């Protein structure tokens, strides 16, 4: 019986040992699981914190900067800061949230801008109609009353009308004025009369065809575009400097209007933005024109896009900026001869012919010998190197005595003797009576380039 008890004791001991090992293993597994769970919880907490930070950055920085980048392309939209802590799905959703915000902002800006354009179109049309009526009334008053203040009022009414037209064009409206085929030089004069500093604008006409004109549908748009360029040139240059406008005609590319000023110029960013505006972008938002809005180049860009003009801006040799406005050939025409041009229109500047070497038969200027009285003539006279050909006698006429041609010295002596005789006769007759004074300041001879150019 003793061995049975020993076997039982050994079995019990073995069972106890096995049970102890199982308990220890279970405890180790439980500890490992607890440690794993703790690590997973900490990782989850880190991912949650990173995602929370990214959502905060999305609301505070990424979406506002993405909206700002729509009007300022140089703004850099920040990316994910904790990309390693965020899984692929969360990162993708955050990026989609930025794109959705950009799309929503674009759509809302488009709706707001369209509403603003519609309101401004209606208002501009009403104001333009009232200004045209005021202009007609002022023209009637100018014929009834001789008051220079009416001219000043008419000029300011013209300035207001130009601003209203520019606003209407910026809002995709019709310029509001219909013309016939108009001479190009008169369009330039009309644009000049709509600018506050019109007296500083100097026009040089280099057109080969004096009667070169613009078709009716493009006449008023070109006047508006040129007026905006002239207003910009006069506003950003010193009041004591001139603004040069040059008209040139090309063979198959149309006509060119160059505006040069001696202003402050532009930096690289402003020049790039101006070139982008005058190039005729398909869409210009009113909210992108600044506060207060700078609409000059934007108006030119709308007209360029609608009528096929071309505009380029570069540095001017006068120190400021040069703007070149090109009118394509299909918008040009030649007016009929019965169409009279404006008296204020500058005449074409003809290039003088290159001087050539004097031929022996040309006339040369030479001083006349002084007469005996000691008084020399005020102006030089001309003498010929070769005599004039003598007229031929008709057939059957009696031959006259052959006359020898006089030399230049003999001719000069004859004119000197004639002048001396005239002086002697005047000294005997006495001083002549004083002539009636002439009016050198006749109103018709004065420069009429004033405020009445409207």
Backbone torsions as a table, in degrees:
resi	resn	phi	psi	omega
1	UNK	NA	-21.3	-176.1
2	UNK	-68.0	-38.2	-178.6
3	UNK	-68.4	-27.9	178.5
4	UNK	-66.7	-40.9	-179.8
5	UNK	-65.5	-37.2	-179.9
6	UNK	-66.0	-41.8	179.1
7	UNK	-63.3	-41.1	-179.1
8	UNK	-65.0	-38.8	-179.3
9	UNK	-66.4	-41.8	179.8
10	UNK	-64.0	-42.3	-179.8
11	UNK	-64.0	-39.1	179.2
12	UNK	-65.5	-39.1	179.8
13	UNK	-65.6	-42.1	178.8
14	UNK	-63.3	-42.0	179.4
15	UNK	-63.5	-36.9	179.2
16	UNK	-66.3	-40.5	179.4
17	UNK	-65.1	-43.3	178.5
18	UNK	-62.4	-41.6	180.0
19	UNK	-64.1	-38.4	179.8
20	UNK	-65.3	-41.2	178.3
21	UNK	-65.5	-40.6	178.3
22	UNK	-63.4	-41.0	178.1
23	UNK	-63.5	-41.5	-179.9
24	UNK	-65.3	-41.7	178.7
25	UNK	-63.0	-40.8	179.4
26	UNK	-64.3	-38.8	178.7
27	UNK	-66.0	-40.7	178.7
28	UNK	-64.8	-41.3	178.9
29	UNK	-63.8	-41.7	179.4
30	UNK	-63.8	-39.3	178.7
31	UNK	-66.6	-41.0	178.6
32	UNK	-63.8	-42.1	178.4
33	UNK	-64.0	-39.4	179.6
34	UNK	-65.5	-40.8	178.8
35	UNK	-65.3	-41.4	177.8
36	UNK	-63.3	-43.3	178.6
37	UNK	-63.0	-38.2	179.0
38	UNK	-66.5	-41.1	177.9
39	UNK	-64.8	-41.8	178.6
40	UNK	-64.1	-38.1	179.0
41	UNK	-65.8	-41.5	178.9
42	UNK	-65.3	-41.0	177.4
43	UNK	-62.8	-40.7	178.4
44	UNK	-64.6	-39.8	177.6
45	UNK	-64.3	-38.5	178.3
46	UNK	-65.8	-43.0	178.4
47	UNK	-64.9	-38.9	178.4
48	UNK	-63.9	-42.6	178.7
49	UNK	-64.4	-42.4	178.5
50	UNK	-63.9	-42.6	179.1
51	UNK	-65.3	-38.3	176.7
52	UNK	-62.8	-42.1	177.8
53	UNK	-63.4	-41.4	179.6
54	UNK	-65.3	-38.0	176.9
55	UNK	-65.7	-40.0	176.2
56	UNK	-63.2	-43.2	176.6
57	UNK	-64.4	-35.2	177.4
58	UNK	-61.6	-42.0	-178.3
59	UNK	-77.2	-36.3	-174.3
60	UNK	-87.8	-33.7	-170.6
61	UNK	-123.7	-53.3	-168.5
62	UNK	-65.7	-48.2	-179.9
63	UNK	-67.3	-45.3	177.1
64	UNK	-61.1	-41.2	179.6
65	UNK	-69.1	-35.6	176.8
66	UNK	-63.1	-38.5	176.1
67	UNK	-68.6	-37.8	178.2
68	UNK	-67.1	-34.9	-179.3
69	UNK	-65.9	-17.4	177.7
70	UNK	-66.3	-31.8	178.1
71	UNK	-106.0	-15.3	177.6
72	UNK	-128.9	90.3	-175.1
73	UNK	-60.0	-20.3	-178.9
74	UNK	-76.9	-12.4	179.1
75	UNK	-69.5	131.3	-178.8
76	UNK	-96.4	120.9	178.6
77	UNK	-79.1	122.2	-179.1
78	UNK	-67.9	150.7	178.3
79	UNK	-96.8	-162.1	179.1
80	UNK	-72.6	130.4	178.7
81	UNK	-82.0	-36.6	-176.7
82	UNK	-113.8	57.1	-176.3
83	UNK	-62.7	-31.2	-178.1
84	UNK	-73.6	-23.9	-177.4
85	UNK	-90.9	-5.8	-175.9
86	UNK	-115.3	132.5	-179.9
87	UNK	-72.9	173.1	-174.4
88	UNK	-63.3	-39.8	-178.6
89	UNK	-65.2	-43.8	180.0
90	UNK	-65.1	-41.6	178.7
91	UNK	-63.1	-41.5	179.1
92	UNK	-64.0	-41.3	179.6
93	UNK	-65.8	-37.6	177.4
94	UNK	-65.2	-41.9	177.6
95	UNK	-63.9	-40.3	177.2
96	UNK	-64.8	-33.3	177.6
97	UNK	-64.3	-39.2	177.8
98	UNK	-64.7	-45.0	179.7
99	UNK	-64.8	-39.1	178.0
100	UNK	-64.6	-38.0	177.9
101	UNK	-65.8	-41.2	177.6
102	UNK	-61.3	-44.9	179.5
103	UNK	-62.4	-42.9	179.8
104	UNK	-64.5	-40.7	179.3
105	UNK	-65.4	-42.0	178.9
106	UNK	-61.8	-45.3	180.0
107	UNK	-64.1	-40.6	-179.6
108	UNK	-68.9	-40.2	177.4
109	UNK	-63.4	-38.9	177.6
110	UNK	-62.8	-42.6	179.0
111	UNK	-66.0	-43.2	179.7
112	UNK	-65.0	-42.8	-179.1
113	UNK	-66.4	-39.3	177.9
114	UNK	-63.9	-39.9	177.3
115	UNK	-65.2	-41.2	178.9
116	UNK	-65.6	-40.2	178.0
117	UNK	-63.2	-42.3	179.8
118	UNK	-62.8	-42.9	178.8
119	UNK	-64.7	-41.1	-178.8
120	UNK	-71.6	-32.5	176.5
121	UNK	-62.3	-46.6	179.4
122	UNK	-63.9	-42.9	179.7
123	UNK	-66.4	-41.8	-179.6
124	UNK	-63.6	-39.4	179.8
125	UNK	-63.0	-41.3	179.7
126	UNK	-68.5	-44.6	-179.9
127	UNK	-64.3	-41.1	179.7
128	UNK	-63.0	-38.6	177.3
129	UNK	-64.4	-42.1	178.3
130	UNK	-65.8	-39.4	179.5
131	UNK	-67.3	-36.7	176.6
132	UNK	-65.5	-38.9	176.3
133	UNK	-65.6	-40.1	177.6
134	UNK	-64.3	-38.6	179.1
135	UNK	-64.0	-41.2	177.8
136	UNK	-64.2	-41.1	178.1
137	UNK	-65.1	-39.6	178.5
138	UNK	-65.5	-36.8	176.8
139	UNK	-64.8	-36.3	176.3
140	UNK	-67.6	-38.8	178.6
141	UNK	-66.9	-31.4	179.0
142	UNK	-64.2	-31.6	178.3
143	UNK	-79.2	-19.4	-177.9
144	UNK	-97.9	-32.0	-175.1
145	UNK	-127.8	138.3	178.0
146	UNK	-99.4	74.9	-178.3
147	UNK	-126.9	118.9	-178.3
148	UNK	-64.1	-19.6	178.4
149	UNK	-66.8	-25.7	176.3
150	UNK	-66.9	-38.1	176.9
151	UNK	-64.1	-41.4	178.2
152	UNK	-62.9	-42.0	178.9
153	UNK	-66.1	-38.4	178.0
154	UNK	-64.2	-39.8	179.6
155	UNK	-66.2	-42.5	178.4
156	UNK	-68.2	-32.2	173.9
157	UNK	-64.7	-36.1	177.6
158	UNK	-67.0	-38.8	176.9
159	UNK	-63.3	-43.7	177.9
160	UNK	-64.2	-36.9	178.8
161	UNK	-65.8	-38.0	177.9
162	UNK	-64.5	-43.3	179.0
163	UNK	-64.0	-37.5	178.2
164	UNK	-67.3	-41.1	177.2
165	UNK	-62.2	-42.8	179.9
166	UNK	-62.8	-40.4	177.8
167	UNK	-64.4	-39.6	178.7
168	UNK	-65.4	-41.8	178.8
169	UNK	-64.5	-39.9	179.2
170	UNK	-63.2	-27.6	179.0
171	UNK	-95.6	20.7	176.3
172	UNK	64.2	36.3	177.6
173	UNK	-105.1	165.7	176.9
174	UNK	-70.3	141.8	-179.1
175	UNK	-56.9	-22.5	173.4
176	UNK	91.1	8.4	-179.7
177	UNK	-144.0	128.7	179.1
178	UNK	-104.5	138.6	179.8
179	UNK	-126.0	168.0	167.7
180	UNK	-92.5	179.6	173.0
181	UNK	-57.9	124.3	-169.7
182	UNK	-122.2	143.6	175.7
183	UNK	-62.7	143.9	-177.7
184	UNK	-64.6	-37.9	-179.7
185	UNK	-66.7	-34.2	178.3
186	UNK	-72.5	-31.3	174.3
187	UNK	-64.4	-39.5	177.1
188	UNK	-64.0	-42.4	178.1
189	UNK	-64.0	-39.7	177.7
190	UNK	-63.5	-39.8	176.7
191	UNK	-66.3	-38.0	179.0
192	UNK	-63.7	-37.2	-177.8
193	UNK	-71.8	-9.6	179.7
194	UNK	-97.5	9.4	-175.6
195	UNK	-113.1	140.7	-177.6
196	UNK	-61.4	-39.8	179.7
197	UNK	-97.2	46.3	-174.1
198	UNK	-62.5	-30.0	-177.3
199	UNK	-69.3	-15.4	178.7
200	UNK	-88.8	-9.6	-177.5
201	UNK	-84.4	122.5	178.9
202	UNK	-113.7	124.3	-174.5
203	UNK	-105.1	130.1	175.2
204	UNK	-117.1	117.0	-176.0
205	UNK	-96.4	109.7	177.9
206	UNK	-113.0	25.1	179.2
207	UNK	-72.5	138.3	176.3
208	UNK	-72.9	-35.1	179.7
209	UNK	-107.3	113.8	-176.3
210	UNK	-65.2	-26.7	-176.1
211	UNK	-99.6	23.0	176.1
212	UNK	-67.1	129.6	-176.5
213	UNK	-132.4	179.7	-178.8
214	UNK	-117.9	144.4	179.2
215	UNK	-65.0	159.0	-170.0
216	UNK	-61.3	-41.9	-173.2
217	UNK	-69.7	-19.3	-178.2
218	UNK	-108.2	-1.0	-175.7
219	UNK	-67.1	-54.5	-178.9
220	UNK	-66.5	-41.5	175.3
221	UNK	-57.9	-39.5	178.1
222	UNK	-66.1	-39.0	177.7
223	UNK	-62.8	-39.5	179.0
224	UNK	-66.5	-45.1	-179.1
225	UNK	-63.0	-44.4	-179.7
226	UNK	-67.4	-36.7	177.5
227	UNK	-62.9	-39.0	177.4
228	UNK	-64.6	-40.7	178.5
229	UNK	-66.6	-40.4	178.3
230	UNK	-67.8	-38.7	177.5
231	UNK	-63.5	-39.0	177.9
232	UNK	-67.3	-39.7	-179.1
233	UNK	-67.5	-40.6	-179.7
234	UNK	-74.5	-30.7	-178.0
235	UNK	-73.6	-31.6	-175.1
236	UNK	-108.3	26.1	173.8
237	UNK	-133.9	161.1	-175.6
238	UNK	-66.3	142.7	-178.2
239	UNK	-61.9	-19.8	-179.5
240	UNK	-88.0	-1.9	-179.1
241	UNK	-101.9	158.0	179.5
242	UNK	-97.1	156.6	173.2
243	UNK	-111.4	116.7	-175.3
244	UNK	-91.1	129.3	175.4
245	UNK	-118.6	122.2	-177.2
246	UNK	-118.7	128.2	176.8
247	UNK	-102.9	125.7	178.6
248	UNK	-132.2	150.4	-178.2
249	UNK	-119.0	128.8	179.4
250	UNK	-104.3	164.8	-176.5
251	UNK	-65.3	-68.1	-176.9
252	UNK	-114.2	1.9	-176.7
253	UNK	-104.1	3.7	176.1
254	UNK	99.7	-143.1	-178.1
255	UNK	-125.6	155.1	-177.2
256	UNK	-125.1	136.8	174.1
257	UNK	-118.2	111.9	-178.3
258	UNK	-105.6	128.0	179.3
259	UNK	-115.4	116.8	-179.7
260	UNK	-116.1	134.5	174.9
261	UNK	-130.3	162.9	178.2
262	UNK	-109.9	48.3	-174.3
263	UNK	-88.9	-155.5	-173.9
264	UNK	-85.1	-10.3	179.1
265	UNK	77.3	-168.9	-178.4
266	UNK	-137.7	149.1	170.8
267	UNK	-81.2	177.0	-174.1
268	UNK	-63.1	-42.6	-178.9
269	UNK	-65.1	-44.9	179.5
270	UNK	-65.0	-37.5	179.4
271	UNK	-66.9	-41.3	177.6
272	UNK	-63.6	-41.0	179.5
273	UNK	-66.9	-41.0	179.1
274	UNK	-63.8	-41.4	178.7
275	UNK	-65.0	-36.3	177.9
276	UNK	-66.9	-35.6	-179.3
277	UNK	-72.0	-44.6	-176.8
278	UNK	-76.7	-11.7	178.5
279	UNK	-72.9	-11.8	178.7
280	UNK	86.3	59.1	177.5
281	UNK	-65.0	151.5	-177.5
282	UNK	-64.3	-25.5	-178.3
283	UNK	-145.0	132.9	176.8
284	UNK	-128.2	118.2	178.7
285	UNK	-85.0	140.1	178.5
286	UNK	-63.5	-29.6	-178.4
287	UNK	-72.9	-11.3	-179.7
288	UNK	-95.0	5.3	-175.6
289	UNK	-97.1	6.6	175.5
290	UNK	90.1	178.2	179.6
291	UNK	-138.4	105.5	1.3
292	UNK	-71.7	153.4	-175.1
293	UNK	-67.4	136.6	175.5
294	UNK	-102.8	101.9	-167.5
295	UNK	-101.9	-4.7	-172.6
296	UNK	-58.6	-58.5	-179.2
297	UNK	-66.1	-32.4	178.4
298	UNK	-65.3	-39.8	177.4
299	UNK	-63.8	-43.2	177.5
300	UNK	-60.9	-40.4	179.2
301	UNK	-63.4	-38.3	177.6
302	UNK	-65.4	-41.4	179.0
303	UNK	-69.0	-36.0	175.9
304	UNK	-60.9	-42.4	-178.7
305	UNK	-70.0	-35.6	-174.6
306	UNK	-83.2	-34.3	-171.4
307	UNK	-115.9	-0.6	174.4
308	UNK	83.9	15.2	173.2
309	UNK	-68.6	174.3	175.2
310	UNK	-139.4	134.7	-176.4
311	UNK	-132.6	137.5	179.7
312	UNK	-137.5	142.3	-179.2
313	UNK	-121.5	135.0	178.0
314	UNK	-151.6	175.2	178.0
315	UNK	-72.4	142.2	-178.0
316	UNK	-96.5	145.8	174.7
317	UNK	-66.1	-11.8	177.3
318	UNK	-84.4	-1.3	177.5
319	UNK	106.7	-19.2	179.4
320	UNK	-102.8	-125.4	-178.5
321	UNK	-123.3	151.1	175.0
322	UNK	-118.2	128.4	177.1
323	UNK	-115.7	126.9	-178.4
324	UNK	-112.6	117.9	179.2
325	UNK	-109.2	116.3	-177.5
326	UNK	-103.2	132.6	176.6
327	UNK	-104.4	119.1	-177.4
328	UNK	-65.4	160.3	-174.0
329	UNK	-66.1	-30.7	-176.7
330	UNK	-72.7	-9.7	176.1
331	UNK	-97.4	-1.1	-178.1
332	UNK	-99.9	155.0	177.3
333	UNK	-150.9	166.3	176.5
334	UNK	-111.8	123.9	-175.7
335	UNK	-75.1	159.0	178.6
336	UNK	-69.9	157.7	-178.3
337	UNK	-68.7	-23.1	-178.6
338	UNK	-79.1	-5.3	178.6
339	UNK	-85.8	115.6	-178.5
340	UNK	-82.5	138.5	178.6
341	UNK	-86.8	160.6	179.1
342	UNK	-65.7	144.7	177.8
343	UNK	-67.3	-22.8	179.4
344	UNK	-86.0	-7.3	-177.8
345	UNK	-68.0	129.7	179.9
346	UNK	-68.3	138.8	178.3
347	UNK	-73.8	150.8	178.5
348	UNK	-61.0	139.5	178.1
349	UNK	-85.7	114.9	-180.0
350	UNK	-89.2	133.8	179.1
351	UNK	-74.6	123.1	-178.7
352	UNK	-66.4	147.2	179.0
353	UNK	-68.6	148.6	-179.0
354	UNK	-68.1	135.5	-178.0
355	UNK	-66.9	141.5	177.8
356	UNK	-113.3	167.9	-179.9
357	UNK	-67.9	140.0	-177.2
358	UNK	-67.8	131.0	178.3
359	UNK	-85.4	160.1	-179.1
360	UNK	-62.5	-22.9	-177.5
361	UNK	-91.2	-2.6	-178.8
362	UNK	-76.8	159.6	177.9
363	UNK	-83.0	139.9	178.8
364	UNK	-123.5	148.8	-179.8
365	UNK	-83.8	131.3	-179.3
366	UNK	-143.5	143.8	179.1
367	UNK	-68.8	142.7	177.7
368	UNK	-83.3	138.8	177.4
369	UNK	-58.5	139.8	-177.8
370	UNK	-68.8	139.7	176.9
371	UNK	-71.7	175.8	-176.3
372	UNK	-65.4	-29.3	-178.2
373	UNK	-70.4	-8.3	178.8
374	UNK	84.6	5.8	-178.9
375	UNK	-103.9	119.6	179.6
376	UNK	-88.3	149.9	177.7
377	UNK	-64.5	154.4	-175.4
378	UNK	-73.6	-31.6	-176.1
379	UNK	-118.6	148.7	175.9
380	UNK	-73.0	155.5	177.7
381	UNK	-108.1	168.9	-179.3
382	UNK	-109.9	146.4	176.6
383	UNK	-132.9	152.7	-177.9
384	UNK	-100.8	142.6	173.5
385	UNK	-77.2	-29.2	178.2
386	UNK	-124.9	146.2	-177.7
387	UNK	-72.0	158.3	175.2
388	UNK	-67.5	147.4	176.1
389	UNK	-68.3	132.2	-178.2
390	UNK	-72.3	138.9	178.0
391	UNK	-64.4	140.8	-179.5
392	UNK	-78.8	139.9	179.4
393	UNK	-75.3	145.5	177.9
394	UNK	-65.4	158.3	-178.1
395	UNK	-64.5	136.2	178.5
396	UNK	90.4	-8.1	-179.8
397	UNK	-77.9	154.0	-179.8
398	UNK	-72.2	137.2	179.8
399	UNK	-67.7	129.6	178.3
400	UNK	-85.9	168.7	178.1
401	UNK	-67.2	130.6	-177.5
402	UNK	-65.6	127.7	-179.8
403	UNK	-100.7	132.6	177.1
404	UNK	-83.3	134.7	178.8
405	UNK	-65.5	141.9	-179.8
406	UNK	-83.9	149.1	176.9
407	UNK	-80.5	162.0	176.5
408	UNK	-57.0	-34.7	-180.0
409	UNK	-67.0	-39.5	178.5
410	UNK	-65.8	-40.9	178.1
411	UNK	-64.3	-39.9	178.4
412	UNK	-64.5	-38.6	178.9
413	UNK	-65.8	-38.0	178.4
414	UNK	-63.7	-45.2	178.6
415	UNK	-65.0	-34.8	177.8
416	UNK	-66.4	-40.7	178.2
417	UNK	-64.7	-40.0	177.9
418	UNK	-63.7	-40.3	179.6
419	UNK	-67.8	-39.8	179.3
420	UNK	-64.6	-38.1	177.4
421	UNK	-65.6	-37.4	177.9
422	UNK	-64.4	-41.1	178.9
423	UNK	-65.1	-39.5	179.4
424	UNK	-65.3	-39.4	179.2
425	UNK	-65.7	-38.3	178.7
426	UNK	-67.3	-34.4	179.9
427	UNK	-68.4	-29.4	178.1
428	UNK	-78.0	-39.4	-176.5
429	UNK	-75.1	-18.8	-178.6
430	UNK	96.3	170.6	-178.8
431	UNK	-67.7	141.8	178.5
432	UNK	-73.6	160.1	178.0
433	UNK	-69.7	148.9	-177.4
434	UNK	-70.3	133.2	178.9
435	UNK	-72.9	162.6	178.4
436	UNK	-67.4	137.1	-178.9
437	UNK	-64.8	142.6	178.7
438	UNK	-97.7	147.7	178.1
439	UNK	-89.2	98.7	-179.1
440	UNK	-81.4	-7.5	-179.8
441	UNK	-112.0	43.6	178.9
442	UNK	-62.4	140.2	-177.9
443	UNK	-58.8	-29.3	-177.8
444	UNK	-72.8	-19.4	-178.0
445	UNK	-94.8	-2.9	-177.5
446	UNK	-80.3	158.5	178.1
447	UNK	-75.7	116.6	-177.7
448	UNK	-93.7	17.4	-177.3
449	UNK	-82.4	73.0	-177.9
450	UNK	-124.7	-149.6	-176.1
451	UNK	-73.9	-4.6	-179.4
452	UNK	-83.8	0.1	176.8
453	UNK	-82.2	79.0	-178.4
454	UNK	-125.5	NA	NA
